[in-house]
Amino acid sequence: MSGRIVETEAYPPGDSTSYAFRGRTTRNQAMFLGKGFAHVVFVYGSSYMLNVTSEEPGVGAGILLRALEPLEGIDVMERLRKTDKLRDLARGPGRLAAAMEIGPRLDGVDLCSDGPLWLGAPVRRTGRIGTSVRIGISREVDRPLRFFEMGSRFVSGRSTVS
């Protein structure tokens, strides 16, 4: 399965909404591995979400993958998500994780090397990138740390540029 990342949110060092804010724990230790590792977290008692670590070893921060445009393995994604609505397969972080079969076994995986999950080169030129405030948080709500490909029908939230 594969997909193009079309929406992300940043959770930089010191951000009070980040899973790393209170320091290293068993639940968030992957966020402190260095750049390019998977941090998989179970949220709301119902779904997993995937973050890509973004700082040097020992500094907890990450980028939440919010949405993908499905490219390959769409039939598998449909089966995993129990829907045939292409637009909704990986639109939102929980749906994305379910569609890509991302779970705790992938926590800490190096996304920049061969393995069960990795980040690859773009398959086509990225469109114009928009920014907005993040979605679904209650602190630091005015920070424009959400990034999305403008015009993509696979973006999960409003595509309002700030």
Buried (B, 14 or more C-beta within 10 A) or exposed (E): BBBBBBBBBBBBEEBEBBBBBEEEEEEBBBBBBBBBBBBBBBEEEEBBBBBBBBBEEEBBBBBBBBBBBBEEBBEBBBEBBEBEEBEBBBBBBBBBBBBBBBBEEBBBBBBBEEEEBBEEEEEEEEEEEBBBBBBBBEEBEEBEBBBBBEEBEBBBBEBEEE
